[in-house]
Amino acid sequence: MRKIVFILICAVIGMAIGYGIFGKIAGHFVSLNSLLSFDGNALQSAWSSVSGLAEMRNKILLCGAGGAIVGFLLSTRLKK
């Protein structure tokens, strides 16, 4: 249980770092609501691909996955 919590914390930290790095468009941070909302229809899907939100979301999620991997590796190393 402790290992899972540690992995989740590292994943959230990784996503926060990813948002800090990749979450800007024209110098302003994109709202979390627009990042967390998924494409509902064709118009939203087209806007998401044109504005780069889909690519930004993927990069942020990859940072979260990287954080989860680091958390897993650290939790196995720090096992008592």
Backbone as JSON, one array per atom type, in Angstrom:
{
  "sequence": "MRKIVFILICAVIGMAIGYGIFGKIAGHFVSLNSLLSFDGNALQSAWSSVSGLAEMRNKILLCGAGGAIVGFLLSTRLKK",
  "N": [[0.84, -1.19, 0.0], [1.93, 1.22, 0.77], [3.83, 1.56, -1.2], [2.25, 1.98, -3.48], [1.01, 4.42, -2.89], [3.26, 6.07, -2.83], [4.08, 5.88, -5.5], [1.87, 7.06, -6.78], [2.03, 9.67, -5.74], [4.47, 10.51, -6.84], [3.74, 10.39, -9.53], [1.82, 12.42, -9.7], [3.42, 14.61, -9.05], [5.13, 14.51, -11.26], [3.27, 15.09, -13.3], [2.6, 17.69, -12.57], [5.04, 18.99, -12.95], [5.27, 18.56, -15.71], [3.06, 20.06, -16.57], [3.94, 22.57, -15.85], [6.05, 22.87, -17.62], [5.07, 22.27, -20.26], [2.52, 23.39, -20.38], [1.84, 25.89, -21.45], [0.52, 28.31, -23.67], [1.26, 30.78, -25.86], [2.56, 32.17, -23.81], [0.84, 32.04, -21.65], [-0.72, 30.04, -19.17], [-2.64, 27.17, -19.9], [-6.0, 26.49, -19.05], [-6.87, 24.12, -16.52], [-9.29, 22.88, -16.85], [-9.76, 22.88, -19.62], [-7.7, 21.21, -20.4], [-8.34, 18.8, -19.16], [-10.79, 18.13, -20.21], [-12.2, 16.01, -22.59], [-12.39, 15.39, -26.12], [-15.55, 15.94, -27.39], [-17.16, 16.19, -29.67], [-16.92, 16.58, -33.28], [-16.16, 19.22, -33.86], [-14.94, 20.15, -31.5], [-12.85, 18.33, -31.42], [-11.43, 19.04, -33.73], [-10.66, 21.66, -33.03], [-9.05, 21.09, -30.84], [-6.93, 19.69, -32.01], [-5.91, 21.59, -33.78], [-5.17, 23.72, -32.12], [-3.26, 22.56, -30.56], [-3.75, 21.34, -28.17], [-4.16, 18.6, -27.79], [-1.65, 17.46, -28.25], [-0.24, 18.75, -26.23], [-1.56, 17.75, -23.97], [-0.83, 15.05, -24.18], [1.95, 15.2, -23.79], [2.08, 16.12, -21.15], [0.84, 14.01, -19.82], [2.7, 12.02, -20.39], [4.86, 12.95, -18.88], [3.77, 12.56, -16.36], [3.6, 9.76, -16.39], [6.31, 9.18, -16.51], [7.06, 10.15, -14.02], [5.69, 8.32, -12.42], [7.08, 5.99, -13.04], [9.62, 6.65, -12.06], [8.89, 6.89, -9.38], [8.17, 4.24, -8.84], [10.66, 2.95, -9.21], [12.18, 4.23, -7.22], [10.74, 3.45, -4.96], [11.19, 0.73, -4.88], [13.9, 0.71, -4.42], [14.11, 1.98, -1.95], [12.99, 0.23, -0.21], [12.29, -1.29, 2.89]],
  "CA": [[0.0, 0.0, 0.0], [2.83, 2.36, 0.86], [4.47, 1.69, -2.51], [1.27, 2.55, -4.41], [0.85, 5.84, -2.55], [4.49, 6.74, -3.26], [4.03, 5.95, -6.96], [0.86, 8.06, -7.14], [2.56, 10.99, -5.41], [5.47, 10.84, -7.86], [3.04, 10.63, -10.8], [1.21, 13.75, -9.61], [4.53, 15.56, -9.15], [5.54, 14.51, -12.66], [2.27, 15.82, -14.08], [2.73, 19.12, -12.24], [6.23, 19.47, -13.66], [4.9, 18.59, -17.12], [2.17, 21.2, -16.79], [4.77, 23.76, -15.78], [6.91, 22.96, -18.81], [4.34, 22.2, -21.52], [1.15, 23.88, -20.26], [1.69, 27.29, -21.85], [0.28, 28.73, -25.05], [1.47, 32.23, -25.98], [3.0, 32.73, -22.53], [-0.19, 31.89, -20.61], [-1.06, 28.66, -18.88], [-3.95, 26.7, -20.33], [-6.78, 26.1, -17.87], [-6.95, 22.68, -16.28], [-10.57, 22.4, -17.38], [-9.62, 22.57, -21.04], [-6.8, 20.06, -20.54], [-8.98, 17.58, -18.67], [-11.97, 17.8, -21.0], [-11.86, 15.27, -23.79], [-13.14, 15.8, -27.29], [-16.9, 15.4, -27.4], [-17.68, 16.14, -31.03], [-15.93, 16.83, -34.33], [-15.68, 20.59, -33.77], [-13.98, 20.18, -30.39], [-11.69, 17.54, -31.83], [-10.67, 19.85, -34.68], [-10.05, 22.75, -32.28], [-8.0, 20.52, -30.0], [-5.76, 19.35, -32.83], [-5.34, 22.81, -34.36], [-4.57, 24.54, -31.07], [-2.16, 21.84, -29.94], [-4.12, 20.84, -26.85], [-3.99, 17.15, -27.73], [-0.23, 17.19, -28.1], [0.13, 19.23, -24.9], [-2.09, 16.78, -23.02], [-0.01, 13.85, -24.26], [3.25, 15.46, -23.17], [1.88, 16.21, -19.7], [0.59, 12.65, -19.34], [3.98, 11.3, -20.44], [5.63, 13.37, -17.7], [3.18, 11.85, -15.22], [4.02, 8.36, -16.47], [7.72, 9.16, -16.12], [7.09, 10.3, -12.56], [5.25, 7.05, -11.84], [8.19, 5.04, -13.2], [10.63, 7.05, -11.08], [8.36, 6.52, -8.07], [8.3, 2.79, -8.7], [12.07, 2.61, -9.02], [12.6, 4.69, -5.89], [10.09, 2.67, -3.91], [11.86, -0.58, -4.79], [15.22, 0.95, -3.85], [13.99, 2.41, -0.56], [12.23, -0.78, 0.52], [12.94, -1.69, 4.15]],
  "C": [[0.87, 1.25, 0.0], [3.5, 2.63, -0.49], [3.52, 2.34, -3.51], [1.08, 4.04, -4.15], [2.07, 6.63, -3.02], [4.52, 6.9, -4.78], [3.03, 7.01, -7.41], [1.34, 9.48, -6.86], [3.58, 11.42, -6.45], [4.82, 11.1, -9.21], [2.4, 12.02, -10.8], [2.29, 14.84, -9.7], [5.02, 15.65, -10.59], [4.57, 15.25, -13.55], [2.33, 17.32, -13.81], [3.94, 19.73, -12.93], [5.95, 19.56, -15.16], [3.99, 19.75, -17.45], [2.97, 22.5, -16.75], [5.61, 23.96, -17.02], [6.08, 23.11, -20.08], [2.97, 22.86, -21.51], [0.92, 25.31, -20.69], [1.4, 27.4, -23.35], [0.36, 30.25, -25.06], [1.8, 32.87, -24.64], [2.0, 32.61, -21.4], [-0.49, 30.42, -20.42], [-2.47, 28.35, -19.35], [-4.71, 26.25, -19.08], [-6.83, 24.58, -17.75], [-8.23, 22.09, -16.83], [-10.45, 22.04, -18.86], [-8.66, 21.41, -21.28], [-7.48, 18.75, -20.16], [-10.23, 17.2, -19.44], [-11.54, 17.11, -22.28], [-12.82, 15.64, -24.9], [-14.5, 15.12, -27.34], [-17.47, 15.27, -28.79], [-16.58, 16.52, -32.02], [-15.35, 18.24, -34.24], [-14.65, 20.73, -32.64], [-12.72, 19.42, -30.73], [-10.81, 18.34, -32.79], [-9.97, 21.0, -33.96], [-8.89, 22.24, -31.43], [-6.75, 20.2, -30.8], [-5.11, 20.59, -33.42], [-4.61, 23.63, -33.3], [-3.41, 23.85, -30.37], [-2.48, 21.29, -28.57], [-3.91, 19.33, -26.73], [-2.53, 16.78, -27.52], [0.26, 17.62, -26.71], [-0.33, 18.25, -23.84], [-1.25, 15.51, -23.01], [1.34, 14.05, -23.59], [3.14, 15.52, -21.64], [1.63, 14.82, -19.12], [1.85, 11.8, -19.39], [4.89, 11.69, -19.28], [5.08, 12.69, -16.44], [3.56, 10.38, -15.21], [5.5, 8.23, -16.09], [7.87, 9.31, -14.62], [6.67, 9.02, -11.86], [6.36, 6.0, -11.93], [9.3, 5.36, -12.2], [10.17, 6.68, -9.67], [8.45, 5.04, -7.82], [9.74, 2.37, -8.44], [12.58, 3.05, -7.66], [11.99, 3.86, -4.78], [10.72, 1.28, -3.78], [13.25, -0.42, -4.19], [15.16, 1.27, -2.36], [13.23, 1.43, 0.3], [12.99, -1.2, 1.76], [12.59, -3.09, 4.51]]
}
